[in-house]
Amino acid sequence: MIDSAADARRMTKTPTSAPEQMSESFALTAFFSPEERRRLTLDGLLNDLGGAHLPWFAASTPRARATSLPSLPEHLVWAGRTAAWVWTGSRRRPFYEAMTAPGRRWDVRRDALGRGVICRIRHMRLLRSHVSVLDRALVTDPARTARDLAMTLEHPDDCVLLAALAAQHRPDVERALSMLPAGDQAQASSRARRLLQQALALTR
């Protein structure tokens, strides 16, 4: 499991500098007054990148999308639909979703990331090899993200996100098939396998 955010960041295989994001964010900052930036930052819609601000809806690459998210507390990793949005950009992020160590299945915490921001926290086993580091953000990798979406399908948009993942990260979605649990979750795994195979079939 992830022992700490610092542990996970040490595993990163991606560079940490992204000057193209900073130039984009400086340009976007000019559209808001200092008071507007302060309020939008408190509401989790703008994120301070050190003098510049980046709204999540303007980010155009996985790295920029990850950077546009609020900072998570220690031991949390962006997951589920939020991670799928980071990797594909195919849908507006419907809500914040993160993952942490085993415990209760999930809960909803208000104001964890900023005033009025709701974040769903899922408590599931998470291996270090399932986490990618994009600048300061920890995100479940595309394979783990596809696996989790298929296992916990809750909304029609989840199928859209699975299809987008298959279209943009096909080898990872194929790898997700081998990550499905067995045993007492066999029925859920069978449904998840079918959903992943359908998503892959749509992109042939």
Disulfide bonds with the S-S distance in Angstrom:
none
